[in-house]
Structure formats: C-alpha cells, structure tokens
C-alpha cells in the first residue's frame, strides 16, 4: 500500500506519524510539503526535518512540483491537509481512496462560512466527491460536526488529531519523585488573546486566597506577556508565579516532567492544542478548556484529567483546587493521562490505526477501531 500526505509543512505535529507510516509501508510513503517552513507553520518545533527520505518539497522547482502531482495521482491512499485545493482536485480525478485532513471550520461561528477557501472546498466536494471514496480525518472533537452542518462526510468521518513524540517513561517513578512537593502548575503557550493567559493570574489569586500551597510556571512569549506579568505583580503574586519566556521544546519537556498539573486555557479558536499531548505524555494531570479541539478526544473526565468551561467564572479554580486537595487522585489521573497518550494517541498507534483503516476501505471491508485515532465519529 502506497501512501501520500500533502500539507503546508512537515512539523512537530506531523513528523511522528510520518516516520511511522514510512516504516509501516516499507518506504512506500511520501510527505509532500507545499510551502517553505517558517516560524508559524513549524508550530514551535526546533528540529530540522528537511532530510527525511520521504519528504518532497513541491515548492522548490517545477520538477518537484510535477513529481508531487505524479505521486498524488499514483498513490493507493492520499491524505489532503492544509494546502492549495489544486492538489485535492488532482487526486479526485483518479477516483482513488482520499482523506481530507482538517480542523474545525467554524472557530468563529457561522462567519467562517464566508471563507473563500471553505467555499471553494465545499463547492468542489459537493460537485465532484459524492459517491467517491473520500473521507474525513477530523482533527479535534468539533471538526466532524462542522462538516456535517455543511452536509459533508456524514457517516464518513474518523477521529484524528496531532501526534507529538511520546517519551517511554517509568511513569510510577516519575510520580514518586514529585510526591510530597508543593503542587506545581504549568502553562505553556503564546501570550495572545485566544490563549487567555490572564486566567492563570486569576487562578493564582483565588488559590492564594484559599490558602493553597502551589506554584505556577508560565512558558512562552507574545504581545500580552508584559501585561500579564504586570497583572501578577499588581495582585501580589510574584512569590507564586514564574515566567520563563521562550524555551526550546526539549527543555519544556523536562520541565513538564517536574510539574503536577497542566492548565490549557485557550478558547474555541484552538483547533487542537498539541502541547496538551506533550504535557500528558510527560505525566502531568491536564485541566483544559472544553472549547479546545483536543478536549473531547483526549480527556475522560475525572479519569485522566478535567475539562473546564471558560464561560464559568470559577470552573478552572474549582477543578485545580480539587486536585490540590486530592493529591492521590491527581497522581492517578496523571498516570492515566500518560497512558492515554503513550498507548492510544501516540504516533505509533495513530499510524497503525490509519493503515488498518485504509486497508479495510480499500478492500471494502468493515473494521472496528473502538477508540482513538481512526475510530468513527
């Protein structure tokens, strides 16, 4: 089975699955990168993936562009991600198995219906893709529903996400090293409006009033960084909150292993939130906004973490304060969070499930993937 995957850039969100697909297909996998990698589409990664043997840079020359189109035409399975629609159109001509790989579209509500890219994509889908083997890999818990509202991919949608590298940890030993310490809470993101960094200052203020013993570490940079720091100072939280600025991903992972709770406070503009995968894979107990795409797929409430509602004033505080007062339960949730990422939402399991799904669809057989990537929505 030959597999091709086209999207804007090979980055930290994609490379784990790409490596695994290359391995599982015995080298019959190609990743078509359609734009020059930059700070935005690298998604915070600091590694160089340009030498991967399966990487085709379609933007480099006419030769690589036509090579990419030929690969898309010939592959048994094609995954179309965030890239020009001409790649999708070229594939649909073949009538072969194709997956559209997408986050939710209605991040801002129905106003997104006026997106030129969405209009082009949906017009093409409804005019040319019906009764053809075209399926959805919905990145996040809200993607499939957004497409269903546009009468697309009903009964043809599968769960997908972003898959970061998962370290092989002795998770029990990691937990043991953190016992009997002050509870350490971590936040990692850019300081921009959709990330709602101010919620961590509000959380710290409420925990201080409640008499809790804790510390909060915030990692990242952005236009709101200084205002958030000043907010913390003005509320007398300097002894509780530490700001580390921008750090390499490798250093962030080490810090995650030394923290107990990971908070993720983004709103619905967050299509997934791959840093949640990383935190759970390092043994943090997640408390994340239900509006984020990862939340419905990764979090089993009270089992491997909590979700909270940004519209409810005390919901984040209530969940975190409960964990501070129940350290044994917090530890067990952290262990379960690690196993969720290591065993289910890992690059290796995602690639294996994708191959099973693709092979079953090619053979017109039914396969039952009960949970995680590749399971039906």
TAURUR-V350392 format. One record per residue. N is the residue number from 0. RES is the residue in one small letter. PHI is phi in degrees with one decimal (* if undefined). OMEGA is omega in radians with two decimals (999 if undefined). NEAR is the number of other ideal C-beta (glycine too) atoms within 8 Angstrom. Layout:
BEGIN
n->N res->RES phi->PHI omega->OMEGA near->NEAR
n->N res->RES phi->PHI omega->OMEGA near->NEAR
END
This chain:
BEGIN
n->0 res->x phi->* omega->3.12 near->10
n->1 res->x phi->-98.1 omega->-3.03 near->10
n->2 res->x phi->-129.5 omega->3.02 near->15
n->3 res->x phi->-126.7 omega->-3.09 near->14
n->4 res->x phi->-135.0 omega->3.13 near->15
n->5 res->x phi->-119.6 omega->3.03 near->15
n->6 res->x phi->-160.1 omega->-2.95 near->14
n->7 res->x phi->-62.0 omega->-3.07 near->9
n->8 res->x phi->-159.4 omega->3.00 near->13
n->9 res->x phi->-82.2 omega->-3.07 near->11
n->10 res->x phi->-135.2 omega->-3.06 near->12
n->11 res->x phi->-60.1 omega->3.12 near->13
n->12 res->x phi->-77.8 omega->-2.99 near->10
n->13 res->x phi->-107.2 omega->-2.88 near->13
n->14 res->x phi->-65.1 omega->-3.14 near->13
n->15 res->x phi->-62.5 omega->3.11 near->12
n->16 res->x phi->-66.9 omega->3.13 near->12
n->17 res->x phi->-59.2 omega->3.10 near->14
n->18 res->x phi->-58.1 omega->-3.11 near->10
n->19 res->x phi->-69.3 omega->3.12 near->13
n->20 res->x phi->-66.6 omega->3.07 near->14
n->21 res->x phi->-61.3 omega->-3.14 near->12
n->22 res->x phi->-69.5 omega->-3.07 near->8
n->23 res->x phi->-68.0 omega->-3.13 near->10
n->24 res->x phi->-91.6 omega->-3.11 near->12
n->25 res->x phi->55.5 omega->3.08 near->5
n->26 res->x phi->85.9 omega->-3.13 near->7
n->27 res->x phi->-95.9 omega->-3.14 near->7
n->28 res->x phi->-133.9 omega->3.09 near->14
n->29 res->x phi->-132.3 omega->3.06 near->11
n->30 res->x phi->-109.6 omega->-3.09 near->14
n->31 res->x phi->-99.6 omega->3.14 near->15
n->32 res->x phi->-93.0 omega->-2.98 near->14
n->33 res->x phi->-102.8 omega->-3.14 near->13
n->34 res->x phi->-149.2 omega->3.12 near->10
n->35 res->x phi->-63.7 omega->3.11 near->5
n->36 res->x phi->-58.4 omega->3.09 near->10
n->37 res->x phi->-142.7 omega->-3.06 near->8
n->38 res->x phi->-59.3 omega->-3.10 near->3
n->39 res->x phi->-73.7 omega->-3.06 near->5
n->40 res->x phi->-82.2 omega->3.00 near->9
n->41 res->x phi->-75.8 omega->3.06 near->11
n->42 res->x phi->56.5 omega->3.04 near->9
n->43 res->x phi->84.4 omega->3.13 near->6
n->44 res->x phi->-74.1 omega->-3.12 near->9
n->45 res->x phi->-120.3 omega->-3.14 near->6
n->46 res->x phi->-101.8 omega->3.13 near->7
n->47 res->x phi->-104.5 omega->-3.12 near->4
n->48 res->x phi->-105.9 omega->-2.98 near->9
n->49 res->x phi->-68.0 omega->-3.10 near->6
n->50 res->x phi->-99.0 omega->3.11 near->6
n->51 res->x phi->-60.5 omega->-3.04 near->12
n->52 res->x phi->-66.5 omega->-3.11 near->6
n->53 res->x phi->-94.5 omega->-3.01 near->10
n->54 res->x phi->-83.4 omega->3.05 near->12
n->55 res->x phi->-117.0 omega->-3.14 near->12
n->56 res->x phi->-96.2 omega->-3.00 near->7
n->57 res->x phi->-67.6 omega->-3.07 near->12
n->58 res->x phi->-85.9 omega->-3.00 near->9
n->59 res->x phi->-72.2 omega->-3.07 near->5
n->60 res->x phi->-163.1 omega->3.06 near->5
n->61 res->x phi->-62.4 omega->-3.13 near->5
n->62 res->x phi->-64.2 omega->-3.13 near->6
n->63 res->x phi->-69.8 omega->3.10 near->12
n->64 res->x phi->-64.1 omega->-3.13 near->10
n->65 res->x phi->-69.8 omega->3.04 near->8
n->66 res->x phi->-63.2 omega->3.11 near->10
n->67 res->x phi->-61.5 omega->3.13 near->14
n->68 res->x phi->-61.9 omega->3.13 near->10
n->69 res->x phi->-66.7 omega->3.10 near->8
n->70 res->x phi->-62.9 omega->3.11 near->12
n->71 res->x phi->-60.5 omega->-3.13 near->14
n->72 res->x phi->-68.5 omega->-2.99 near->10
n->73 res->x phi->-87.8 omega->-3.02 near->6
n->74 res->x phi->-61.1 omega->3.06 near->12
n->75 res->x phi->-68.2 omega->-3.09 near->9
n->76 res->x phi->-132.8 omega->3.13 near->14
n->77 res->x phi->-130.6 omega->3.07 near->14
n->78 res->x phi->-113.2 omega->-3.12 near->13
n->79 res->x phi->-103.1 omega->-3.11 near->13
n->80 res->x phi->-105.1 omega->-3.08 near->10
n->81 res->x phi->-85.7 omega->-3.13 near->6
n->82 res->x phi->-162.4 omega->-3.07 near->11
n->83 res->x phi->-54.4 omega->-3.06 near->5
n->84 res->x phi->-66.6 omega->3.14 near->9
n->85 res->x phi->-60.4 omega->3.11 near->6
n->86 res->x phi->-70.5 omega->3.10 near->15
n->87 res->x phi->-65.0 omega->-3.13 near->12
n->88 res->x phi->-62.2 omega->3.14 near->10
n->89 res->x phi->-61.4 omega->-3.12 near->10
n->90 res->x phi->-70.1 omega->-3.06 near->13
n->91 res->x phi->-61.6 omega->3.09 near->13
n->92 res->x phi->-57.7 omega->-3.05 near->7
n->93 res->x phi->-79.9 omega->-3.08 near->6
n->94 res->x phi->72.9 omega->-3.11 near->6
n->95 res->x phi->-91.6 omega->-3.09 near->10
n->96 res->x phi->-59.4 omega->-3.07 near->11
n->97 res->x phi->-137.9 omega->3.05 near->15
n->98 res->x phi->-118.8 omega->2.95 near->13
n->99 res->x phi->-92.1 omega->-3.05 near->12
n->100 res->x phi->-108.9 omega->-2.97 near->12
n->101 res->x phi->-151.5 omega->2.91 near->13
n->102 res->x phi->-77.7 omega->3.08 near->10
n->103 res->x phi->-65.1 omega->3.13 near->14
n->104 res->x phi->-95.9 omega->-3.01 near->12
n->105 res->x phi->-92.5 omega->3.12 near->11
n->106 res->x phi->-63.5 omega->3.12 near->10
n->107 res->x phi->-105.0 omega->-3.11 near->6
n->108 res->x phi->88.5 omega->-3.04 near->6
n->109 res->x phi->-66.9 omega->3.09 near->5
n->110 res->x phi->-60.1 omega->3.12 near->6
n->111 res->x phi->-66.9 omega->3.09 near->11
n->112 res->x phi->-61.1 omega->-3.11 near->8
n->113 res->x phi->-92.2 omega->3.08 near->6
n->114 res->x phi->-65.5 omega->3.13 near->8
n->115 res->x phi->-56.9 omega->-3.13 near->6
n->116 res->x phi->-66.1 omega->3.12 near->7
n->117 res->x phi->-65.8 omega->-3.14 near->10
n->118 res->x phi->-59.2 omega->3.13 near->10
n->119 res->x phi->-62.0 omega->-3.09 near->9
n->120 res->x phi->-64.9 omega->-3.09 near->10
n->121 res->x phi->-73.0 omega->3.06 near->10
n->122 res->x phi->-62.1 omega->3.14 near->8
n->123 res->x phi->-65.0 omega->-3.14 near->13
n->124 res->x phi->-58.6 omega->-3.06 near->11
n->125 res->x phi->-71.0 omega->-3.14 near->10
n->126 res->x phi->-87.6 omega->-2.96 near->6
n->127 res->x phi->-128.6 omega->-2.98 near->9
n->128 res->x phi->-107.5 omega->3.13 near->9
n->129 res->x phi->-65.1 omega->-3.13 near->5
n->130 res->x phi->62.8 omega->3.03 near->2
n->131 res->x phi->-121.2 omega->-3.09 near->9
n->132 res->x phi->-76.5 omega->-3.12 near->8
n->133 res->x phi->-120.5 omega->-3.03 near->10
n->134 res->x phi->-126.7 omega->3.14 near->13
n->135 res->x phi->-107.4 omega->2.85 near->14
n->136 res->x phi->-102.2 omega->-3.04 near->12
n->137 res->x phi->-84.9 omega->-3.12 near->14
n->138 res->x phi->-83.0 omega->-3.13 near->14
n->139 res->x phi->107.0 omega->-3.01 near->15
n->140 res->x phi->-71.5 omega->-3.08 near->8
n->141 res->x phi->-116.7 omega->-3.06 near->11
n->142 res->x phi->-65.3 omega->-3.07 near->17
n->143 res->x phi->-59.9 omega->-3.13 near->11
n->144 res->x phi->-62.4 omega->3.09 near->8
n->145 res->x phi->-62.1 omega->3.10 near->11
n->146 res->x phi->-68.5 omega->3.13 near->14
n->147 res->x phi->-61.6 omega->3.10 near->11
n->148 res->x phi->-63.4 omega->3.10 near->7
n->149 res->x phi->-96.9 omega->3.11 near->8
n->150 res->x phi->61.2 omega->-3.11 near->6
n->151 res->x phi->-121.6 omega->3.00 near->10
n->152 res->x phi->61.6 omega->3.08 near->11
n->153 res->x phi->-69.0 omega->-3.07 near->7
n->154 res->x phi->74.4 omega->-3.10 near->4
n->155 res->x phi->-133.0 omega->-3.07 near->7
n->156 res->x phi->-116.7 omega->-3.14 near->14
n->157 res->x phi->-127.9 omega->-3.13 near->14
n->158 res->x phi->-71.2 omega->3.07 near->12
n->159 res->x phi->-150.1 omega->-3.12 near->10
n->160 res->x phi->-172.2 omega->2.97 near->15
n->161 res->x phi->-109.0 omega->-2.98 near->10
n->162 res->x phi->-130.7 omega->-3.13 near->12
n->163 res->x phi->-93.5 omega->3.12 near->12
n->164 res->x phi->-61.6 omega->-3.11 near->7
n->165 res->x phi->-112.1 omega->3.11 near->10
n->166 res->x phi->-70.5 omega->3.03 near->7
n->167 res->x phi->-85.0 omega->-3.06 near->4
n->168 res->x phi->-109.5 omega->2.83 near->11
n->169 res->x phi->-84.1 omega->-2.94 near->5
n->170 res->x phi->-62.5 omega->3.11 near->11
n->171 res->x phi->-64.5 omega->3.12 near->7
n->172 res->x phi->-68.8 omega->3.09 near->8
n->173 res->x phi->-60.0 omega->3.14 near->12
n->174 res->x phi->-66.8 omega->-3.11 near->12
n->175 res->x phi->-62.4 omega->-3.12 near->7
n->176 res->x phi->-67.9 omega->-3.11 near->6
n->177 res->x phi->-96.4 omega->-3.12 near->12
n->178 res->x phi->-67.2 omega->3.07 near->8
n->179 res->x phi->62.0 omega->3.03 near->2
n->180 res->x phi->-103.6 omega->2.98 near->7
n->181 res->x phi->-60.4 omega->-3.09 near->6
n->182 res->x phi->-67.7 omega->-3.11 near->14
n->183 res->x phi->-103.1 omega->-3.10 near->13
n->184 res->x phi->-111.4 omega->-3.05 near->16
n->185 res->x phi->-122.7 omega->3.03 near->16
n->186 res->x phi->-135.7 omega->3.13 near->15
n->187 res->x phi->-134.4 omega->3.13 near->11
n->188 res->x phi->-177.4 omega->2.97 near->12
n->189 res->x phi->-81.5 omega->3.12 near->7
n->190 res->x phi->-86.3 omega->3.11 near->12
n->191 res->x phi->-131.3 omega->-3.00 near->9
n->192 res->x phi->-53.1 omega->-3.04 near->5
n->193 res->x phi->-67.1 omega->-3.11 near->8
n->194 res->x phi->-84.6 omega->3.07 near->13
n->195 res->x phi->50.8 omega->3.10 near->11
n->196 res->x phi->-61.9 omega->-3.12 near->15
n->197 res->x phi->-61.1 omega->3.14 near->9
n->198 res->x phi->-65.2 omega->3.12 near->11
n->199 res->x phi->-75.0 omega->3.04 near->15
n->200 res->x phi->-66.6 omega->3.09 near->14
n->201 res->x phi->-60.9 omega->3.11 near->10
n->202 res->x phi->-62.1 omega->-3.13 near->14
n->203 res->x phi->-60.1 omega->3.14 near->15
n->204 res->x phi->-62.6 omega->-3.13 near->10
n->205 res->x phi->-70.0 omega->3.10 near->11
n->206 res->x phi->-66.1 omega->3.10 near->14
n->207 res->x phi->-63.9 omega->3.11 near->11
n->208 res->x phi->-61.6 omega->-3.13 near->6
n->209 res->x phi->-74.8 omega->3.12 near->7
n->210 res->x phi->80.1 omega->-3.11 near->4
n->211 res->x phi->-75.1 omega->3.05 near->9
n->212 res->x phi->-100.5 omega->-3.02 near->5
n->213 res->x phi->-163.2 omega->2.92 near->12
n->214 res->x phi->-141.3 omega->3.11 near->10
n->215 res->x phi->-123.3 omega->3.07 near->13
n->216 res->x phi->-111.1 omega->3.12 near->13
n->217 res->x phi->-120.1 omega->-3.11 near->14
n->218 res->x phi->-119.0 omega->3.11 near->12
n->219 res->x phi->141.7 omega->3.07 near->14
n->220 res->x phi->-134.6 omega->3.12 near->7
n->221 res->x phi->153.9 omega->-3.04 near->9
n->222 res->x phi->-63.0 omega->-3.12 near->5
n->223 res->x phi->-95.8 omega->-3.02 near->11
n->224 res->x phi->-57.8 omega->-3.08 near->13
n->225 res->x phi->-66.6 omega->3.14 near->6
n->226 res->x phi->-66.6 omega->3.10 near->7
n->227 res->x phi->-67.9 omega->3.10 near->15
n->228 res->x phi->-60.6 omega->3.14 near->9
n->229 res->x phi->-64.8 omega->3.10 near->8
n->230 res->x phi->-60.6 omega->3.12 near->10
n->231 res->x phi->-64.5 omega->3.13 near->13
n->232 res->x phi->-64.4 omega->-3.10 near->9
n->233 res->x phi->-63.4 omega->3.14 near->6
n->234 res->x phi->-95.5 omega->3.06 near->9
n->235 res->x phi->68.3 omega->-3.05 near->6
n->236 res->x phi->-111.8 omega->-3.07 near->12
n->237 res->x phi->-60.9 omega->3.14 near->7
n->238 res->x phi->-79.5 omega->-3.08 near->3
n->239 res->x phi->-109.4 omega->-3.00 near->10
n->240 res->x phi->-122.3 omega->3.13 near->13
n->241 res->x phi->-124.7 omega->3.13 near->7
n->242 res->x phi->-114.1 omega->-3.04 near->9
n->243 res->x phi->-104.2 omega->-3.14 near->8
n->244 res->x phi->70.6 omega->-3.13 near->8
n->245 res->x phi->-88.1 omega->3.14 near->5
n->246 res->x phi->-133.2 omega->3.02 near->9
n->247 res->x phi->-60.1 omega->-3.11 near->6
n->248 res->x phi->-56.7 omega->-3.13 near->11
n->249 res->x phi->-62.0 omega->3.11 near->7
n->250 res->x phi->-72.5 omega->3.11 near->8
n->251 res->x phi->-60.2 omega->-3.13 near->12
n->252 res->x phi->-62.9 omega->3.11 near->11
n->253 res->x phi->-64.2 omega->3.14 near->8
n->254 res->x phi->-64.1 omega->3.13 near->13
n->255 res->x phi->-57.3 omega->-3.10 near->15
n->256 res->x phi->-64.8 omega->-3.11 near->10
n->257 res->x phi->-97.8 omega->3.13 near->7
n->258 res->x phi->-110.6 omega->-3.09 near->13
n->259 res->x phi->-92.3 omega->-3.01 near->12
n->260 res->x phi->-125.0 omega->3.05 near->15
n->261 res->x phi->-116.7 omega->3.12 near->17
n->262 res->x phi->-106.5 omega->3.13 near->15
n->263 res->x phi->-131.6 omega->-2.88 near->15
n->264 res->x phi->-113.6 omega->-3.10 near->14
n->265 res->x phi->-71.2 omega->3.07 near->13
n->266 res->x phi->-94.4 omega->-3.01 near->10
n->267 res->x phi->-70.1 omega->3.05 near->7
n->268 res->x phi->-72.1 omega->3.12 near->8
n->269 res->x phi->-83.6 omega->-3.08 near->13
n->270 res->x phi->-64.7 omega->3.10 near->11
n->271 res->x phi->-139.5 omega->-3.09 near->13
n->272 res->x phi->108.1 omega->-3.02 near->13
n->273 res->x phi->-64.5 omega->3.10 near->12
n->274 res->x phi->-64.4 omega->3.05 near->9
n->275 res->x phi->-65.8 omega->3.06 near->14
n->276 res->x phi->-54.2 omega->-3.07 near->16
n->277 res->x phi->-62.2 omega->-3.11 near->12
n->278 res->x phi->-66.1 omega->3.11 near->15
n->279 res->x phi->-65.8 omega->3.12 near->17
n->280 res->x phi->-69.5 omega->3.08 near->13
n->281 res->x phi->-104.9 omega->3.05 near->13
n->282 res->x phi->90.4 omega->3.02 near->15
n->283 res->x phi->-89.5 omega->2.99 near->14
n->284 res->x phi->-88.3 omega->-3.07 near->14
n->285 res->x phi->-82.8 omega->2.94 near->17
n->286 res->x phi->-129.2 omega->-2.95 near->15
n->287 res->x phi->-128.5 omega->-3.14 near->18
n->288 res->x phi->-62.6 omega->-3.14 near->15
n->289 res->x phi->-65.6 omega->-3.13 near->10
n->290 res->x phi->-73.2 omega->-3.08 near->9
n->291 res->x phi->-77.4 omega->-3.03 near->16
n->292 res->x phi->-60.9 omega->-3.09 near->17
n->293 res->x phi->-70.5 omega->-2.96 near->17
n->294 res->x phi->-55.1 omega->-3.09 near->14
n->295 res->x phi->-64.2 omega->-3.10 near->10
n->296 res->x phi->-90.0 omega->-3.04 near->12
n->297 res->x phi->-91.5 omega->-2.97 near->15
n->298 res->x phi->-100.7 omega->2.95 near->13
n->299 res->x phi->-104.9 omega->-2.94 near->8
n->300 res->x phi->-53.1 omega->3.10 near->7
n->301 res->x phi->75.8 omega->3.13 near->5
n->302 res->x phi->-106.4 omega->3.12 near->7
n->303 res->x phi->-126.1 omega->3.13 near->13
n->304 res->x phi->147.7 omega->3.12 near->16
n->305 res->x phi->-132.0 omega->2.87 near->12
n->306 res->x phi->-108.2 omega->3.06 near->11
n->307 res->x phi->-140.1 omega->-3.08 near->13
n->308 res->x phi->-104.4 omega->-3.14 near->8
n->309 res->x phi->-60.2 omega->-3.09 near->13
n->310 res->x phi->-79.2 omega->3.11 near->3
n->311 res->x phi->-101.2 omega->-2.94 near->7
n->312 res->x phi->-56.0 omega->-3.02 near->3
n->313 res->x phi->-106.6 omega->-3.01 near->7
n->314 res->x phi->-65.1 omega->3.10 near->10
n->315 res->x phi->-62.4 omega->3.12 near->14
n->316 res->x phi->-59.6 omega->-3.10 near->11
n->317 res->x phi->-59.8 omega->-3.10 near->9
n->318 res->x phi->-69.8 omega->-3.12 near->11
n->319 res->x phi->-68.5 omega->-3.14 near->14
n->320 res->x phi->-63.7 omega->3.08 near->12
n->321 res->x phi->-61.7 omega->-3.14 near->9
n->322 res->x phi->-65.3 omega->3.10 near->17
n->323 res->x phi->-62.7 omega->-3.12 near->13
n->324 res->x phi->-86.9 omega->-3.14 near->6
n->325 res->x phi->-131.5 omega->-3.06 near->8
n->326 res->x phi->-62.5 omega->3.13 near->10
n->327 res->x phi->-66.4 omega->3.10 near->6
n->328 res->x phi->-66.9 omega->3.10 near->8
n->329 res->x phi->-61.1 omega->3.13 near->14
n->330 res->x phi->-63.5 omega->3.14 near->12
n->331 res->x phi->-65.0 omega->3.08 near->8
n->332 res->x phi->-63.4 omega->3.11 near->14
n->333 res->x phi->-63.4 omega->3.09 near->14
n->334 res->x phi->-62.7 omega->3.12 near->12
n->335 res->x phi->-64.7 omega->3.10 near->12
n->336 res->x phi->-62.2 omega->3.11 near->16
n->337 res->x phi->-59.6 omega->-3.10 near->14
n->338 res->x phi->-67.6 omega->3.08 near->11
n->339 res->x phi->-59.4 omega->-3.12 near->13
n->340 res->x phi->-77.8 omega->-3.08 near->14
n->341 res->x phi->-67.1 omega->-3.01 near->11
n->342 res->x phi->-96.6 omega->-3.00 near->7
n->343 res->x phi->-114.3 omega->-3.04 near->11
n->344 res->x phi->-97.7 omega->3.10 near->13
n->345 res->x phi->-98.9 omega->3.06 near->12
n->346 res->x phi->-56.3 omega->-3.10 near->13
n->347 res->x phi->-64.7 omega->-3.12 near->8
n->348 res->x phi->-71.2 omega->3.11 near->12
n->349 res->x phi->-62.4 omega->3.14 near->17
n->350 res->x phi->-64.7 omega->3.14 near->13
n->351 res->x phi->-63.4 omega->3.12 near->10
n->352 res->x phi->-65.2 omega->3.13 near->13
n->353 res->x phi->-63.3 omega->3.12 near->12
n->354 res->x phi->-62.8 omega->3.10 near->12
n->355 res->x phi->-62.0 omega->-3.13 near->11
n->356 res->x phi->-63.5 omega->-3.11 near->12
n->357 res->x phi->-62.8 omega->3.14 near->13
n->358 res->x phi->-63.3 omega->3.13 near->10
n->359 res->x phi->-67.8 omega->3.13 near->10
n->360 res->x phi->-69.9 omega->3.09 near->10
n->361 res->x phi->-63.4 omega->-3.12 near->10
n->362 res->x phi->-93.0 omega->-3.12 near->6
n->363 res->x phi->55.5 omega->3.10 near->4
n->364 res->x phi->-114.8 omega->3.12 near->5
n->365 res->x phi->-95.3 omega->3.08 near->4
n->366 res->x phi->-123.8 omega->-3.11 near->8
n->367 res->x phi->-111.5 omega->2.97 near->4
n->368 res->x phi->-98.8 omega->-2.92 near->12
n->369 res->x phi->-75.0 omega->-3.04 near->4
n->370 res->x phi->-153.6 omega->3.04 near->5
n->371 res->x phi->82.1 omega->-3.07 near->12
n->372 res->x phi->-59.9 omega->-3.14 near->15
n->373 res->x phi->90.7 omega->3.09 near->12
n->374 res->x phi->-79.9 omega->-3.05 near->11
n->375 res->x phi->-74.8 omega->3.12 near->6
n->376 res->x phi->-80.7 omega->999 near->7
END
